[in-house]
Amino acid sequence: MSWDLICIKPHTHRPEGEEAYACLHKSIAQVEREGVNAVQYTVRVVPLPLLADQGGEKRLISMEEALFKAVADLNEKKVMFDIGGADAALPTLLRGGGLGSLAISELVLWAQKHYSEFGVVSGRISSTILNYSNGEANAIRSLKNLGFNVTRSPKGGLQFLADQVSQLRTHVNTSKVETATPALWYSNLMQDNLNVSRQVKTQVDEISNLKEQLYQSTEQKRSSAPFMSGLFMGLVAGAALAGMLFSL
């Protein structure tokens, strides 16, 4: 097993100036059961907390991981790319940022290194996964850049295939994604935490000021009540005294 730390640069699905990070965990497993002899290569995408705008405030949020797989059937001499199932769906905030193409490219590199002459089993991307802004257009473009033939699936969504693994190619948009270091991610995360803490402190200070203003206003009302009452009683007594004097 190995892993890489990836920086996803800002794109149209996120506010300008935000960066996101994800770990790519890569592992290999032998599958042998009931006449099946296969090797499975898995790329697990684990997004790290992202500072995002929620309700007008910046908050650190967590996202679910995604799973991409390539399974080489050694008996049938075919490779199945699982890049469009429900498990492979990237979180919405990370779609369109080049991370999916990077993960699939890792599968292609592995398959070409070990099973270049194998055929490619057709896969499908469901309509549900494509249901976001420009989702289908982005998926078609990315799949074609990777060397797949793309058609409409009778079940809905898109179907992708190729004759041989050797026809596929990798596609990594370095203007969108790049390898990062843990130190860089940690530094940025600490800065994000500091920014959130400053926002919280500002809100707490504002609440304290409002409470102080409310307290002062209440005290002023309390202190003015006896004064106004005394003033009123003085006026009443003065009027009564004046009435007595003028009646003499």
N, C-alpha and C positions, 0 to 999 in steps of 0.2 A: 504494500500500500504506500502511496505517496500523496502529497498534496501541494497545491500552489495557492498563493494569495493573489487575488486579482483585484485591480482597481477599475471600476466602471465609471467613466467620465460622464459629466452632465449631458443630458439629451432632452428631447422635447417632452418626454413623459414626466420630467421632474423639473422643479424650479431651477433657474440658471444658478450656477455656482455650487451645486451640491455634487459630492462624489459618494459613490457607494462601494462597498467591498464585499467580496465573496471568496470562500475557500472552495477549491476544486479537489475533492477527495477521489483518487483513482485507485481501483482495486480489480484484481482478477480472481475468478473462481472457476473451478472445474465442475461441470455438471454431468453426472453419470447416473442414470436411473432408467429402468425399463427400456433398454435398448437405445437410450439417448446418450450420445457422446458429444458434448459441446463444451466450449469455453466461453465464459461471459466476462466482458470487460465493462465495468461500471464507472461512470463519472457522476459523482454526487455533488451538486451545487448547493453550498450552505451559505446563504446571505448573512452577513454580519449586520448588527443594528444600524439603521439608517436614520439620519436626521431629516425629517420630512415635515411639511406644513400641514397641520391638522387643525381646522377651525380657526385659522388665522394665527396659530402659535406653532413654534418649532418644537417638535417632540422626537425623542428617540423611539423608533418602532422596530419590532422584530418581524421577520418574514419567514414563511415556510420554505423548506428546502425543495429542490427539484432533482429528478433522477433521470439520467440518460444512459442507455445501455446498447451494447453491440454484442450479439450472441453468434458465435461461429459454430455451425453444425458440422462436425468433422465427418459425419456419415454422408450427409447430403452435399457437402462442400458448398455451403451457402452461408452468407452472413445476414442476419436480421438486425436492422437498426431501429431501436425503439426510441424515437425522438419526438413522437407526437401523441403519446398516450397521456392519460390524466396525470400519471406520476412525473412526467417530464415537463409539465407546465411550469414555466418560471413565474414568480410573483409579478403581478401587473406592473409594479413600479420599476422592474428591471427589464421588461420586454422592450425590444427595439434598441437596446444599448450594446449589442454585439456579444453579450455573454452566451446566448444560445449557440451562435455560430462557433464560438470558441470551444464550447463543450462538445459539439458535434465533430469539430475538427480533431479533437483529442481521440474520439472514436475512430475516425477515418485513419489517422496516423497509425493507430494500433492495428487496425484491420489490414492496412497496406503493408505493414511490416511483417505480418505473420501469414496472411491469407489473401495475397494480392490477386490470385487467379480465381478466387471463389466468386460465385454469383451473388447478387444482392436480392434479398427477399423484400417484396414491396411493403411499405409502411403507410400509415395514414395519420393525418392530423385532423382531429375532430373540429366541428364547427364551433363548439363551445370555447376551445382554446383560441380560436381565431377571432373571438368576439371582443375586440378592443380596437381602438383607433388605428386604422391602416394595418390591422393585424394580418389580413390575408395577403395584401400586397407585399408586406415585409417578409412574410413566410415564403411566398413564391420566389421573391428575389434571392433570399438567403439560400433556399434549397437549390436553385439553379446555379448560384455561385459555388456551391459545394459539389456540383456535377450531377445532381439528380435530375431525372425527367419528372415533371410535375403535371398531373392531370386531376380532373374532378373525380371524386370518389362517389360510387353509386349510393353509398351510405351517408353521404354528406361530408363536407370538408374537402381536404386535399389528399391525393395519393402520390407518393414519390417512389421512384425505382431507378435501377441501373442494371446493366447487363453483368458488369464485373466490378469488383472493388477497385481494380486498377484504374477505372474510368473516373473515380471520384477524386476530389481535390480538397485541400483545406482552404479555409477562408477566415482570416482574422483581421478585423478592422482595428488597426492600432490607434486610430484617432478616437476610438470609443473605449477600448479595453487595453490594459497593460499590466504586466507583472509588477507587483508591489512587494514591499518588505514589511514584516511585522512592526518594525519601529515606526515606519511612516503611518501605518494604519493606527497604531496606538496613539501617536502624537495627534492625529486628526480627531480621533475619538475623544481624547482628553479635551481638545479644544471645543468639540461639540458639547461635551458635558459642562464645560465652563460657561459656554454661551447659554445653555439651558438654565444653569444655576443663576446666572446673572438675570435672566428673564424672571425666574421665580422670585429672586430677591427684590427686583423692581416691583413685582406685583404685591409682595408682602409689605413693602414700604408704602405703596399706594393705599393698601387696605388700612395700615396703621394710621396714615394721615387722615383718611376718611373717618376712622373711629375717633380720632382726637378731635376733629372738627365737629362730629356729632356730639361728643361729650361736652365740648365747650358751648355749643349751641344749647344743649339741655341745661347746663349750669346757668347760662345767661337767662334762660326762660324762668328757671327756678328763682333766681335772685331778683328778677324784675317783677315777679308776681307780688311779693309783699310790698314793694315800693309802690306799685300801681294801686294796690288795695289801700295803702295808707294815704296816698294822694287823693283817692276817691273819697275816703272817709273825711279827710280834711276839707275837701270842697263841700261836702254835705254839711259838715258842722259849721263851716264859714257861712254858708247860705242860710242856715237856720239862725245863726247869730245876727246876720244882717237883717233878716226878717223881723227879729225881735226889736232891733234898734229902730227900724223905720216905723214900727207900729206904735212906738212911744210918743 
